[in-house]
Amino acid sequence: MDELTLLIVDDEKRVQDELGEFFGDFDLEILAAFSPSEAYEIVEKQKVDIVILDIRLPEEDGLSVLGKLKIAEPDIEVIMISGHGDMDSVIKAMRSGASDFFQKPFRLNNIYKSVERSRKIIDLNKKVNKAEHDFKMLTKDFKTLEIGNIIAESESMKEVLVLMSKVAKTGNTSVLITGETGTGKELVARGIHEMSNRQKKYFYTVNCSAIPEQLFESEFFGHTKGAFTDAKEEKMGWFEIADGGTLFLDEIGDLPISQQSKILRVLEERRITRLGSRKSLAFDVRIIAATNKILENSDTFREDLLHRLNAFGIEVLPLREHRADIIPLVNYYIEFFSQKHGVVITEISQSVYDFLLAHQFHGNVRELRNLVERAIILSEDNVLTLTNFETKSKHTNTKEEASISDTTNESFDLERIEKNIIKKALLKANSKSGAAKLLNISWQSLDRRLKKYEMD
């Protein structure tokens, strides 16, 4: 449990000293105020959890102070004390939100028991608030999550699924997912989480490229009330929010190098300290990071942090390098967006499939998804045609148009189409490396295809 702050508000120095000395032996930060104005100033500047408040005070009545404190900080626990414990004052105090009332002279043991009860209530409220926060975030995620599994017909994506399954069985092994923008790296991360024993806990996504550097520590580690000018209330950081679950650090390559050492230290120690706090908190989180950049030998990314994140690496290939998944993905998105937009598609032109199979998809699965949604919206008479997939830049990809014209009158055969495209590239380039450049794939990917189709 976090260290709590106890504020004693009483104009008698004897009472202040007695309570301060007694509670100094417990896990509490003790503050003192001899007047309401001092108490208000303290509560405004820092987080106060429990207040022991006298009714008879200079400046204003303690009951009035109680009301103002509960308005400013509804969760604050207030224990009232008074040398005049008339029943009317007791009733007013309890109705105004006091948790207890003691008449002077009081027994310190009774005050201690009341403070401990307040401590348990505070801890329970924190757990409830965290649960409500997690529920809101989960609801938000479920609203935006559109696909719960990965379509994998190609060998390369089947390999990705095998790797996901293996690493999911480990406890907290860090995973680094690499691949171009739009390849589905977050979906892979979610899949690992769903296959792991953390699946009932929270999966939290952080876009590292969208974090203002001045808010870095507050967002990652959280802060206490009053830690800086705009810290009006305490806030949990991302490591706390994802405790017990998975923290997905997307675009990790964009993390400022000045902040990378702080993340490295936290990952090594498995503890965080909120801004404004002196107490460190342990956390249990699996870290999954993703990047579309090459981080090895980078001048802007620490090698030791890379090694810490890349305990288990998974590469997601560009869509153009696993074309066997194009048609299943197209069919999935046609069904998905048809339901979303209330459209019934009864016929799909063969030219649509031929066009998409020949397309290079530099935006990968995300580009395919957008093309299909746009086509669904533009469709007429429940039919998808090639016209629905035309964009403003009709003449920007002459190589693809040539491929389409060669295939639109032929029956659909994925392997035959791919073999024809490879043959044309080899004839035009007159070398494997040149053909790979024309096809916008790696030399190794071309070599695998040549062996597959026995074209060596």
N, C-alpha and C positions, 0 to 999 in steps of 0.2 A: 504494500500500500504506500502511496506517496506521502512524503512528510507534509503535515498540515500546519496551517498558520493560525495561532490563537491570539486574539486581541482582547486585552483586559481594559475595560473602560470604567474607571472609578476614581473619584477625586481624593480618596484617602490613600496616602502613600503606604500605610501599614497593610492595607488590603492588597495593594499592588505588589508589594514585596513578598507577602505571604503566598499569594497565588503564583507569582513568577518563580519563586524559589521551589515551590512544590512541583509545578509542571515542567521545570527546567530539566528534570531527570527523564522526561519522556520524549518520544519522537515527535516533538512539536517545535515550531518556531514561535517564540513568545514576543509579542509586541504590546506596548502600553500607551494608553491615552488618558489624560486627566480631565479632559473636557470633550463635549460633542464635536466641536470644531476640529480638534486634533484627530478624533476618530474618523470623521468624514474625509479628512486629508489623507489618512493612511489607507482607507478603503478605496479611495479614488486612484491611488498610486500603485497599489499592489493587490494581489489576490489574498483575501482573508476568508478562512473557512468557518471558524467558530468565534463567537464574541461572548464574553462574560460581561454583562452590562448592568450597572447599578441604576436604580430608578431615580434616586436623588442626586442630581448633577448640577453644576453651575451652567448657565446659559439657557438650558432647556431641560424639560422633564425627560427621564429615560424612556418612558412609553412613547413619546414623540420621536425620540432617536430610533427606537425599535421600528416604528412605522416607516421612517425614511430609509433605514438600512434595508428593510425587506423589499421596498420599492426599487431601490438601486441594485440590490443583489438578492433576488428571490430565493436562491439556493443557500444563502448564508444561514448557519445555525446559531441562534441567539439564546443564551442562558441568562435569565434575569436574577438579580440579587437585590435585596433591600432590607433596611433596618426596620421598615414598617410594612410588614407583610399582610396588609388588610386584604380581605377576600375580593373586594372590588378591583384592586390593582392586579391581583392574580388573574382574575377573569379577563380583564382588559388585555393583559400581557399575552395570555394564551390565545385569545381571539385575534390578536395582531400578528401571531406567527411565532411566538416564543416557544422553544422546545422544552423549557423547564423553568421553575421558579423556586428560589431558596431564600429563606429569611436569615438575616444576620443575627447572631453569629452562626455560621454554617459549619458543617463537618467537611473537611477537605476530601474525605473518601467519597462523600455523596456527590460533590462537584466532579470528582474524577469519573465516577460511574456515568454521570450525565454527559461528560465529554466523550467517553468511549461510545455511548449510544449515538451521539452525534457523528462520531467518526464512522460508525457502521452505516448510518443513513447516507452520509456523503459518498462513501464507497459504493453503496447500492445505486445512488442517483447517477454516479459516473458510469456504472455498468449499463444502466437503463438508457442513458444518453448515447453511449457508444452503440448499443444495440439498435436504437432508433436511427442513428446516423448510418450504420451499416445497411439497415433495411432500405433506407432511401437510396443509397448508392447502388444496392443490388437491383432495386426496382428500376432505376435509371438504366443500368446495364441491360436488364432483360428487355427493356423497351427498344434498345438500339441493336441488340443481338439478333441477327437474321438467319444465321446458319449455325447449327450445333455440331456439325461433323465436317470432315474434310473429304472431298471427292478425290479418289485416287485410283485411276485406271492405269496410269503409266507406272513403269518400274521405279522411276525416280521418286514419285510421290509415295509409292508403297514403301520404299526405303525410309522416307521421312516418318511414316506412321510407325514403322518398327522401332526407329530411334526414339520417337516420342514415348512409345509404350515402355521401352527399357528404362529411360531416365525417369519416367513418372513413378517407378517403383522405388526409387531412392528417396532418402529423407529430405535433404535440403540442398542437393547438388545444384550449383549455379549452372544456368544454360545460356549460351549465346546463340541467337538465331540470326543468320546472315542471309541476305538476298536483296534483290532490287525492290524499289518502291512498288507496292501493289501486289506482291506475290502471296500475301496472306500470312505474314509472320506473326501477327497478333492471334490469328486463328490457331496457329500451331501452339503458341503459348497457352491459350485457353484450353486446347486439347490436352496438353500436359497436365494442367491443373485439374481438369475434369477426370483424368485417369489416375490421379494420385490420391493418397489418403487425406489430402487437404481439400478435397472437392466440396466439403460442406462449409468450409471457411471462405473468406472473401478473396476474390481476384480483383486486384486494383491496378489500373493502367495509368502510367505517368508518361506524358509526352515531354521528353527532356529538352526538346528544341523550343518549347513554349514557356519555359520557366524564366522570369526576370531574375537576373543574377542577385539583385538585392533581396529577393524573397526566397532564395535557395534554401537556406537553413531553416527558415520558418516553415516552408512547405514540406521538406523532407523530415525534419526532426520535431516540429511543433514549437509552441512557445507558451509561456505563462502570461497571465494578465499583467500588463504594465512592462513587459519585456522591452517594448519600444513604443514610440508615440501612438501608433494606431492599434496597438494590442489591447483592445477593449475587454477581451475575455480570453481565457485559456483555449488553446487549440491543439488537437492531436496532429502529429505529422503522419506522413504516408507509411512509415515503418510501423507505427502504432496501429493505424487503421487496418493494415493488412496482416496484423499479428495472427499467427496460426495458419495463414493462407499463402497467397502468392503475390509478389509485387513485380509487375511487368514494366520495365524501363524501356520504353520505345524511343527510337532515335538516340540511343546512348552515345553515339559518336558526336552529337552536338552538345554534350555536357561540357560546360566551360572548364578548361584545364585547371583554373584556380580552385574549383570545387571538387575536382576528382580525388584529391588526397583525403578530403573529409568523408567521401563515400567509401573509399578504400579502408580507412580506419574503422568505420562503422561495420563494414562487412567482416573485418578481421576480429573485432571485439564482440560483435553481435549485441551491442548496447548503444543506445542513443541518449542524448541529454537535450531536453528542451531549452530553447533560448530563454534566459532569465531564471533557469533552475540550476541548482547545484547537485541534483540527484540524477544518476544515470538509470535508465530503464532497459531491462533485457527484452529482446524480441525474438520470435521464432517465425521467420519468413523465408520462403524460397524466392530467390532472385532469378528472374528470367529477363534477359536484355535482348534487344534487337537493333540491328543497324543495316543500312544500305551502303555503308562506307567500308573501305579497307582500313582496318585499324592497326594492322601489323606495320611496324616501322613508321608509325605516324608521328609527326612533330606536334600534333595537337591532342594526342591521347596517351596517357601513361601506360607503359608496358606492364607494370606490376598490377594495375587495375584490370587490364585486359586479361592477364593470366587468371586473376581471381574470378572474373566473370565467365571466362571461357573454359570452365572445368569440363563442360560437355558441349560440343558445338554441333549445330544442325544447319545445313545450308538448304535453302529453298530455291530451286532453280527457276529462271524466268519461264513464263508460260510457253514461249516459243521453243523451249527445249524439252517440253513434255506435252506435245501436241495431242497425244492420245486422250488428254483430259479436257480438251476444248469442247467437243460435242457433249459429253456429260454435263459440263459446267453450263453450256448454253441451254440445254434442256432444263436444268435445275432453275436457272434464272428466268427462263420463259414462264415456268410454272409459278415461281415465287412472285414475279412482278404482275403476272396475269391476275393472281389473287389479290395482290395489293391494290391494283388499279381497277379491279372489277371488270376485266376484259377476258373474253373467252376466245382463245386461239384454236381454231379447228384445222388450220392448214399452214404449213411452213414450206416456202419455196426451197427447192434443192439448191438454188443459187445462193441462198443465205448461208447454208452450211459450207459450201465451197468457198465463199468469200471469207468466212471466219477462219476456216482452216488455213487459208493462204495468208491471212493477216499476220503482221509481225508482233503486234501487241507489246509495244514498248512500255505501256502502262500496266501490262500484265493482267491479272484477274480483275483488278479494279477497273481497267479500261473495258474489258469484256462485259463486266456487270453494267457499266454505264451505257455501253452500246445497246445492250439488250433492253434495258429499261426505256431508253429513248425510243427504240423501235416499237416496243409495246404501246407506248403512248401515241405514236404516230400511226399505228396500224389501223386499217379500215376493213370492214366486212369480215372480221375474224381471221384475216390472212396476214402472215408475215412475209414480206417480199424484200428483195435486195434494196429497193427504193427506200424502205424504212430505215435502212442502215447507212444511207448516204449522209455525209456531213457537209459542212460548208466548203471544206477544202477537197473538192472532188478530184482534183488533179495533182495532189501532193504526193502520191505514191504510185508512180507508173509501173514499178516492178510488180507490185501486188495486183494492179489492174490487169497486167499481162498474164499473170498466173490465173486470175479469175476467168479471163476470156478463154484460156486453154482448158478450163475444167468445168465450166457451167453446162456444157452439153454432154458431159460424161456422167456415168453412174457413180455414186458415192463409194469411194474406196480410200480410206485414210492412208494406208501404206503406199498405195499406188501414187496418190497425189504427192506424198512426201518424197518418194523416190524420184518422181519427175522433176520436182523443184530442185533436188540435190543434183540431178544430172545436168540440168540447165546451168546451175551455178558452177559446176566443175568444168563444163564446156566453155563458159564465158571467161572464167578466171584462169583456167589451164593449170591450176595447182590447188592442193588441199587448203593451204593457208588462205589463199585468195578467195576460194569458195566459202570458207568459214566466215570471212569478213562480209561477203555479199549476203550471206544468210543471217548475219548478225548473231552468230553463235560462236562458242569457243572451238578451237581446233580439236580438243578432246571430245567435245560433243559430236562434231562431225565424224570423227574417227569411229565413235561408238555406233553411229547410224550406218556407216559404210560396212562395218562388220556385221551388223544386224541384218542388213539387206544383201549381204554377200556381194558388195560392189567394189571390194578392194582390187 
